[in-house]
Amino acid sequence: MATPDFQACMRPLLNSISNGQVSSFNDAYEAVCEHFDVTPEEKAERLPSGKQTKIRNRCGWARTYLKKAKLLTQPERGLIQITPLGLVALQQRSDRIDVKYLKTISPEFVEFHTSKSKSSDTLLTSVKDDTDALSDPTERLEQAHQELQTSLADDLLEQIKRQTPEFFEKLVVELMLAMGYGGWSEQAGQATQYTNDGGIDGIINEDPLGLDTIYLQAKRYTENAVGRPDIQAFVGALEMKRARKGVFITTSRFSRDAIDYVNMIEKRVVLIDGTQLAELMIRHNLGVTVKETYYIKDIDTDYFSDN
C-alpha cells in the first residue's frame, strides 16, 4: 500500500498512547508503521530534500496537529502523552481522526488552523484546505518548490533556444567554469567556434599549463535529437587533439544509439541533455536569480538546555 497521509496517521498515533502513560514518540512512530504494515522500502522513502523519511515526517505532523488540538501533550522533547480530550476522540472516532474532525472537537485547533491559513504564504497554501490535503505542510512546501523548479527549468531552456549558436557556445563554457572546472583562473575557459577549431566549440584548461584539457561541443537544437554520427564526429575531433575528456551539451536530447556509443568507447565523454543543462544552470546560479527566500525555522533546543 502507499505511504499513509499525515491525517491517516493521527488516530493510530493517538491509539498507541491510549494507556495514558508518558510514551516515547519513537515508539508511537513504530506503532503507526506496524499498524499500516509499512514495508522497509516505504519506511526508507525520503522527502525530495532527502533530510527526512516520508512516513516519519507525516507522523511528526500528525503529532503537531494533535498537540494543537489538545489531544496530546509533549511533557519533554521526544515524549508524548494523551489527554482526556484525546481519549474522548478515540471513543468518538473508531475510523479516522482528521483535520475536519479536529475542528469540531477543539476550539484551540480552530483558532490555530484559521490563523495559519490567514498568515500562510501562497507557496504553503497551494492546496485549498488541509481538510482535503493528503500531504503535510513540509511536503506541500517541497512539492511547490519542485513545481517552481520544473517550471523555471522549462522557461530557461526555451530562453536558451531563442539565443544564437554563438551565445550558446559561450554559455556552455561559463557553465563549466561555474561548476568549478578550470577554477584556477577566470580565463581558464574559452569558446573556440570563432576560430573554426575542428568541431570543438569550447575549451576548459584544468591547470595553468593546459596539461589537462576538457573539450566542449554545443548543439542548440530545438527538436531533433543528437544522434550517434554527431557524437562520432566529436570523438574524432577529440582524437585529433589527442584529448581524453569531452563534454557534449545540447538543448534537446540524445538518441539511444548516441548514448550506447559513448558507453562503448575508451574516451571519457559526458553527455548533457536539455533537462540536465537547465538543472545545472539553476543549481550553479547561471542565467537565474533568486526571486524570494523562505526560512523554515525550528526550536533551538540548545538554548533551552540547562547545560
C-alpha positions in Angstrom: 0.0 0.0 0.0 1.0 3.6 -0.4 2.5 5.5 2.5 -0.4 6.8 4.6 -1.0 10.5 4.6 -0.4 12.6 7.7 -4.1 12.7 8.6 -4.4 8.9 8.4 -1.6 8.7 10.9 -3.5 10.7 13.6 -5.7 8.0 15.1 -3.1 5.2 15.1 -0.6 7.6 16.7 -3.1 8.6 19.4 -4.2 5.0 19.9 -0.6 3.9 20.5 -0.5 6.1 23.7 -4.1 5.4 24.8 -2.8 3.8 28.1 -2.3 7.4 29.4 1.3 6.9 30.2 4.1 9.2 29.0 5.5 7.5 25.9 8.3 7.8 23.5 7.4 9.4 20.2 9.7 6.9 18.5 7.7 4.0 20.0 4.5 5.7 18.8 6.0 6.1 15.3 6.9 2.4 15.2 3.4 1.5 16.2 2.0 3.6 13.3 4.3 1.8 10.9 3.2 -1.5 12.3 -0.5 -0.5 12.0 -0.2 0.2 8.3 2.2 -2.7 7.6 4.8 -0.2 6.3 7.5 -2.1 4.3 11.2 -1.4 4.9 11.3 0.2 1.4 8.4 2.5 2.3 9.9 3.3 5.6 13.2 4.3 3.9 11.5 6.5 1.3 12.7 10.1 1.8 11.2 13.5 1.0 12.6 15.3 -2.1 15.0 17.2 0.2 16.4 13.9 1.5 16.6 15.2 5.0 13.8 13.0 6.5 11.8 9.9 5.6 8.3 10.5 4.3 6.5 8.4 6.9 8.5 9.9 9.8 7.7 13.4 8.6 4.0 12.6 8.3 3.9 11.1 11.8 5.6 14.2 13.1 2.9 16.5 11.5 0.2 14.2 12.9 1.7 14.8 16.4 1.8 18.5 15.8 -1.8 18.7 14.8 -3.0 16.5 17.7 -1.0 18.7 20.1 -2.5 21.9 18.7 -6.0 20.3 19.2 -5.1 19.5 22.8 -5.5 15.7 22.2 -1.9 15.0 23.3 0.8 16.9 25.1 4.6 16.8 25.0 6.0 16.7 28.6 9.5 16.7 27.3 11.3 16.5 24.0 10.7 13.2 22.3 7.9 12.3 24.7 4.1 12.4 24.2 1.1 11.7 26.4 -2.6 11.5 25.6 -5.1 14.0 27.2 -8.6 13.4 28.4 -9.8 15.1 25.2 -7.7 12.6 23.3 -9.4 9.7 25.0 -12.8 11.2 24.1 -11.7 11.4 20.4 -10.7 7.8 20.4 -14.1 6.9 21.7 -15.9 9.1 19.2 -13.9 8.2 16.2 -13.5 4.5 15.5 -12.2 5.0 12.0 -10.3 8.2 11.1 -9.3 11.3 13.0 -8.6 14.2 10.6 -8.5 18.0 10.3 -12.2 18.2 9.8 -12.9 16.3 13.0 -10.3 18.3 15.0 -12.2 21.5 14.1 -15.4 20.0 15.7 -13.8 18.9 18.9 -11.2 21.6 19.7 -11.7 25.4 19.6 -8.0 25.8 20.1 -7.4 23.9 16.9 -9.9 26.1 15.0 -8.0 29.2 16.2 -4.7 27.6 15.2 -5.9 26.5 11.8 -7.6 29.8 11.0 -4.6 31.8 12.0 -2.3 29.5 10.0 -4.5 29.8 6.9 -4.5 33.6 7.1 -0.8 34.0 7.6 0.5 31.3 5.3 2.0 32.4 2.0 0.6 31.2 -1.3 3.5 28.8 -1.6 2.3 27.0 1.5 -1.4 27.0 0.6 -1.3 25.7 -2.9 -3.7 23.0 -1.6 -7.0 24.7 -0.9 -7.7 23.3 2.6 -5.9 20.9 4.9 -9.2 19.1 5.3 -8.7 17.6 1.8 -4.9 17.7 1.7 -3.1 14.4 1.8 0.3 16.0 2.1 1.5 17.7 5.3 2.9 21.3 5.2 6.5 20.2 4.8 5.6 18.0 1.8 3.4 20.7 0.3 6.3 23.2 0.6 8.7 20.8 -1.1 6.2 19.9 -3.8 5.6 23.6 -4.5 9.3 24.2 -4.7 9.7 21.3 -7.1 6.9 22.6 -9.3 8.6 26.0 -9.3 12.0 24.5 -10.2 10.5 22.4 -13.0 8.7 25.5 -14.4 11.9 27.5 -14.2 13.9 24.8 -16.0 11.3 24.7 -18.8 11.4 28.5 -19.2 15.2 28.6 -19.0 15.5 26.0 -21.8 13.1 27.9 -24.0 15.0 31.1 -23.4 18.3 29.4 -24.4 16.8 28.0 -27.6 15.9 31.6 -28.7 19.6 32.7 -28.5 22.2 32.5 -31.2 24.5 29.5 -31.5 27.4 31.8 -30.5 25.6 32.7 -27.3 25.1 29.0 -26.5 28.7 28.2 -27.1 29.7 30.9 -24.7 27.1 29.7 -22.2 28.4 26.1 -22.0 31.9 27.4 -21.2 30.5 29.7 -18.5 28.6 26.7 -17.1 31.7 24.5 -16.8 33.5 27.3 -15.1 30.6 27.9 -12.7 30.7 24.2 -11.9 34.3 24.5 -10.8 36.2 23.2 -13.8 39.2 25.3 -14.6 38.8 27.0 -11.2 42.4 28.2 -11.2 41.5 31.2 -13.3 38.6 33.1 -14.8 40.4 32.8 -18.1 40.6 29.0 -18.0 37.7 28.6 -20.4 37.1 30.0 -23.9 34.7 29.5 -26.8 36.5 28.4 -30.0 33.8 28.4 -32.7 35.0 31.8 -33.9 38.3 30.2 -35.0 36.8 27.1 -36.6 38.7 24.8 -34.3 37.9 21.4 -35.8 34.4 20.9 -34.5 35.4 21.9 -30.9 33.1 24.7 -29.5 34.9 25.3 -26.2 38.0 24.5 -24.2 38.4 24.3 -20.4 42.0 24.2 -19.2 42.0 22.5 -15.8 45.6 23.6 -15.0 47.6 26.7 -15.8 49.8 24.9 -18.3 46.9 23.3 -20.2 48.2 19.8 -19.5 44.7 18.6 -18.7 42.0 19.9 -21.0 38.3 19.4 -21.4 36.9 19.9 -24.9 33.3 21.0 -25.4 30.7 20.6 -28.1 27.5 22.6 -28.1 24.4 21.8 -30.2 21.5 24.3 -29.8 18.8 22.1 -31.3 15.1 22.9 -30.8 13.6 19.5 -31.6 16.0 17.0 -33.2 17.8 14.5 -31.0 21.6 14.4 -31.2 22.5 11.1 -32.9 25.5 8.8 -33.0 27.0 10.4 -36.0 27.3 13.7 -34.1 29.0 12.0 -31.2 31.4 10.1 -33.5 32.3 13.4 -35.2 33.0 14.9 -31.8 35.1 11.9 -30.7 37.1 12.2 -34.0 37.8 15.9 -33.1 39.0 14.8 -29.7 41.3 12.2 -31.3 42.9 15.0 -33.5 43.5 17.0 -30.3 44.9 13.8 -28.5 42.3 14.6 -25.9 40.9 12.2 -23.3 38.0 14.3 -22.0 35.0 15.7 -23.7 31.6 17.1 -22.8 28.8 17.3 -25.4 25.9 19.6 -24.4 22.6 20.0 -26.2 19.4 21.8 -25.6 17.4 18.8 -27.0 18.2 15.1 -26.2 20.4 12.2 -27.2 19.3 9.2 -29.2 19.7 5.7 -27.7 22.4 4.9 -30.3 24.4 8.0 -29.2 24.2 7.0 -25.5 25.2 3.4 -26.3 28.1 4.5 -28.4 29.5 6.7 -25.6 29.4 3.7 -23.2 31.4 1.6 -25.6 34.4 3.9 -26.3 37.5 4.3 -24.3 37.5 8.1 -24.2 35.6 9.8 -21.3 32.7 11.7 -23.0 29.9 13.1 -20.9 26.5 13.8 -22.4 24.4 16.6 -21.0 20.9 17.0 -22.5 18.5 19.9 -22.2 16.9 18.9 -19.0 20.3 18.4 -17.3 21.6 21.6 -18.7 18.7 23.6 -17.2 19.1 21.9 -13.8 22.8 22.6 -13.7 22.3 26.2 -14.6 19.8 26.6 -11.8 22.0 24.8 -9.3 25.0 26.9 -10.1 23.1 30.2 -10.5 23.9 30.8 -14.1 21.2 32.8 -16.0 18.9 32.8 -13.0 18.5 35.0 -9.9 16.9 34.4 -6.5 13.4 35.8 -6.5 12.4 35.1 -2.9 13.9 33.3 0.1 11.8 31.4 2.7 13.3 30.5 6.1 11.9 27.4 7.8 12.7 27.7 11.5 12.7 25.2 14.3 13.2 25.3 18.1 16.8 25.7 19.2 16.9 23.0 21.9 20.4 24.1 23.0 19.0 27.5 24.0 16.6 25.8 26.5 19.1 23.3 27.8 20.1 23.6 31.5 23.6 22.6 30.4 
